[in-house]
Amino acid sequence: MISEYIRLAFATGVVLLPGYLVAWALGQRGVSPGFVWAFGCLFLAWAAVFVVHGTISLAVSIMTVIGLVAALVGASRRVQRRRLAADDPEPLGWARTVVFVVGTALGIALWQVEGAVVGDALFHEGRVRKLLDLSHLHLRSVDELAHGGLHPGYAFPLWHGFLALVAKLSGLDPSVVVHREASVLVPIACLVAWEAGVAVFRSAAGGFGVVAASLGIFCFAAGNGGSYVSLALPATSSRQLMVPAAFALYFTYAESGRRVDLATVSVAFGALALVHPTYALFALIPLGAYALVRWPEWRRSWTAIAAALVPVGLTVLWLKPVVDETLSVNPSASTQSQTLAHYGNELVVKSVHHFRLAAEVPGRTGAVAVAALAMVPLAGFAARRRWGALVLGGAVAVLALMLVPELFVRFSNAVSLSQSRRAAGFVPLTFAFAGGLALLTRRWFLLPFAFVAGLLLQRRWPGDFAYGLRHGGPGAITWWALGGGAVALVLGLIFARDRPREKWRLGAIAAVLFVLPVAWHGFSHWSPLNPTDRTALSPALLARLKTLPKGSVVIASLPDSYEIAAVAPVYVVGAPVAHVANTKANDPALRAKQVAHWVATGDPAIPRMYGATWAVKGGKLIRLSQ
């Protein structure tokens, strides 16, 4: 463990270092700017690799050059930087250190609950392995299917490129990186959440409240490490790392008005759009609502929104041809019926043209989420302050989009139902929780009530984390957040006063006390959710697959194919339909039928059609005749 952790931490630091040197050269402080600029540098490096059809070594060289240039520029400006630091000393270093220490300890503890690489993680491991091992790389190199097409969600493998560089510099196999990198990323997740809280609340203590809420919702409530065990995967990393960083930078620019901060906002949303395109769109919903509500900052708010929209819009335009081939976007009536049946228990459906998200979904992540939804209308007392405008505008906008059928249907047709339902996770719950407690906790003697409330809500609504929806959170609280939030927004803007003021320190302590029962639940279920991969290939077959020529095409049963594409830099004919982008080029249903036909009959026309030269059957690797 110690050796792997140190190697991963060192390699991760080296990969991110050029970004932090760029931020240093630009005079920016904090973790969020450096993290965002690191992915800006990664984009330049990998774009160059794909243009010239190079290898990962070229990406390493470009990142090194960027880092050296940034270091030289930063060093040449050191006198000016010292003068600025003297005029504006950093007051939050101690708080940042506390968050880093807590995050590091939690990351180390997470090591023992990071289960086997299964499910979607196998898909991502295969992409990382191809970037690491193949030469003459281009965007199609990371496809898992022979003669397949680009994945609309991961067409530019920016996050996979980050993991591939970590594997390259650490000398560890991609399976280890995908399995263990989450432990190294936890401190960054805690730090960007804290910085987002500081930027929104203008308070270090308020940032602690946001961290407590984030850990309660995303790490402890589900048990088994929650979603933090999958921080190495792009969907989770974009939500837990890039979105908080983007929020922190957005509100940093709202405070400073500096052009360099505006440019960093643009880079943040560009990176987010490449790592997970729909999440970039979802993050803009609460920020756009904030820009409408927060009129004193309208110039800076709308400038920041425009800066974010430019890279997101360019990414969407680039992806449009691929998205247009995706069957789940603007689906036919039959496809829509199948999709509604698949996600039916998370929806309220009247017809294929009239459905919405179930009100139980937004509060399904447990006690902290339920409490946050209940406290949304409290932000009416701070409607003219930054955090109140974000909570009220963001909550009302996102919940209306989820719960009003006319809006949700159109939204789902545009981004697909599999993605649209995820937008419910962009209600600004962590800010509602931290801000609400800062308003409620007026005196020290009220602190025990926060612990009791957390204990009671944890017992009553511990969360619903199984696939689909069994019971979810209380639907009435979601409707209360929408209706009460809308009324509070209007009344707050009309009658808002400077009082009551928030008690940030008491609120932060109350947040920690509230989350303690949730954390107790999390640590009492501190074991891997998937300790082993039940469909793993045999060691003998695995060893033989690793000897195949890189880029070979292999045909096998669908479950075996999914494993094969992850453990060796090869392509497969088909994979389980649920794990393949449903595009015309991939046509996963047709491939599944063809593979099933080959398994049953051994028809040589199927592997010949896809150029397969190897087959796995009966647990053995077989060379096919041409």
ABEGO torsion letter per residue (X at the ends): XAAAAAAAAAAAAAAAAAAAAAAAAAGBBEAAAAAAAAAAAAAAAAAAAAAAGBBAAAAAAAAAAAAAAAAAAAAAAAAAAAAAAAABBBAAAAAAAAAAAAAAAAAAAAAAABBBBBEAAAAAAAAAAAAAABBGBBAAAABABBGBBBBAAAABBAAAAAAAAAAAAAGBBAAAAAAAAAAAAAAAAAAAAAAAAAAAAGBAAAAAAAAAAAAAAAAAAAEGGEAAAAAABAAAAAAAAAAAAAAAAAAAAAAAGBAAAAAAAAAAAAAAAAABAAAAAAAAAAAAAAAAABAAAAAAAAAAAAAAAAAAAAAAAAAAAAAAABAABGBBAAAAAAAAAAAAAABBBABAABBBBBAAAAAAAEAAAAAAAAAAAAAAAAAABAAAAAAAAAAAAAAAAAABAAAAAAAAAAAEAAAAAAAAAABBAAAAAAAAAAAABABAAAAAAAAAAAAAAAAABAEBABBEBAAEBBAAAAAAAAAAAAAAAAAAAAABBAOBBBBAAAAAAAAAAAAAAAAAAAAAABBBABABBAABBBAAAAAAAAABBBGBBBBBBAAAAAAAAAABBBBBABBBAAABBBBAAAGAAAAAAAAAAAAAAGBAAAAAAAGBABBBBGGBBBBBBX
